[in-house]
Amino acid sequence: MMLGETYELSEKQQELFRHSGSMHLFAINVLNIAVIAWALYM
């Protein structure tokens, strides 16, 4: 989940995350990881 890999979640789990607003947090985490990786690479 920390890397945004939601394909292993069942439909019910995805629905619960969407309703609670947690899916947005996972998307932000992936963006932060990408920015940090890019900064370390440069």
KANORJO-V636223 format. One record per residue. N is the residue number from 1. RES is the residue in one letter. SS is DSSP state (h for helix, s for strand, l for the rest). PSI is psi in degrees with one decimal (* if undefined). OMEGA is omega in degrees with one decimal (NA if undefined). Layout:
((N;RES;SS;PSI;OMEGA) (N;RES;SS;PSI;OMEGA))
//
This chain:
((1;M;l;-33.2;-177.2) (2;M;l;-28.2;-179.2) (3;L;l;8.0;176.4) (4;G;l;12.0;-179.8) (5;E;l;92.2;-175.6) (6;T;l;0.4;-176.3) (7;Y;l;-18.5;179.4) (8;E;l;-6.5;178.9) (9;L;l;144.0;173.4) (10;S;l;165.9;178.4) (11;E;h;-39.4;-179.9) (12;K;h;-43.8;179.0) (13;Q;h;-42.6;178.7) (14;Q;h;-41.0;178.8) (15;E;h;-42.3;178.6) (16;L;h;-41.5;178.1) (17;F;h;-40.4;179.1) (18;R;h;-44.2;-178.2) (19;H;h;-30.6;-179.9) (20;S;h;-12.3;-178.7) (21;G;l;5.2;-177.2) (22;S;h;-27.1;-179.5) (23;M;h;-34.5;178.3) (24;H;h;-39.7;179.0) (25;L;h;-37.7;178.5) (26;F;h;-38.6;178.3) (27;A;h;-40.7;178.3) (28;I;h;-39.2;177.9) (29;N;h;-43.8;-179.9) (30;V;h;-41.2;178.1) (31;L;h;-43.8;179.3) (32;N;h;-41.4;179.2) (33;I;h;-40.9;179.7) (34;A;h;-41.9;180.0) (35;V;h;-43.0;179.0) (36;I;h;-42.9;179.1) (37;A;h;-42.3;178.8) (38;W;h;-43.0;-179.4) (39;A;h;-39.0;179.2) (40;L;h;-33.0;179.5) (41;Y;h;-37.0;-178.1) (42;M;l;*;NA))
//
